[in-house]
Amino acid sequence: MKNEIQKNQNIQNDDLRKRSQAEMQRRFVNLQFKRSELERQLKRVNEVLSFLGREMDEDRTYDQLYK
């Protein structure tokens, strides 16, 4: 009887550990996806900032030449 109780407890502990590992894996994958999405957005923001900086430089150059 005692062995059967221990066996059931071991099965429950293994099941709990497997569910915990599966949840950690799910969170890990989710965070990787979010990081990838944020990196993509940051790249786009950097591109727009670079474009805007060049435009501002061109406007300053134009103002210096024609004013």
Secondary structure, 3 states (H helix, E strand, C coil): CHHHHHHHHHHHHHHHHHHHHHHHHHHHHHHHHHHHHHHHHHHHHHHHHHHHHHHHHHHHHHHHHHC
